[in-house]
Amino acid sequence: MLKEYTPKDANISKYFNIEKSFTTKNDILFTLLIALQDKQMSYNVIGILREERKDIFRKLLFDFDCKVILANYDEKTLLETFIIKLFGN
């Protein structure tokens, strides 16, 4: 699909040969979460890499284990848990 929308003279080959820095699904989820927070002020709001929040996220997200996260949360309970743990209410 990327090729379909890309100008004919654009070199997009670098986007198809990505060096993978992850080895597990948990690594993929962690990388996705970092990417999601990288937009504008999200780093300060979400703060998954902020020193004072790293352990909180790791515990709340069961060491980034997708299956355990899905077994314990839905979108509402996950949001509520984040709000309580990160902001206190």
C-alpha positions, 0 to 999 in steps of 0.5 A: 500500500505504501508503494501505491501512494508514494511518488514514483521517484521516491526511494522507500526501500529503507522503510522495508528493511527495518533493523529489529531491536526487539526479540519478544512480543513484550518488546514490541508492545513497549516500543509501540507505547514509546512511539505513541507517546512521542507526539508533541507533549505526550512524553510529559503527559504519559511519561513511560520513560520518565524515571519516576514512572518506569516501574509504575508502567512496568507493574501496571502492564505486567512487564508489557505482557499483552496476554496478561494485560488483556486478561486483566483490563479492558479499555475503561479499567486500564484508563481508570487504573492509569489515572489513579496510579499516575495522578492520584484520583 
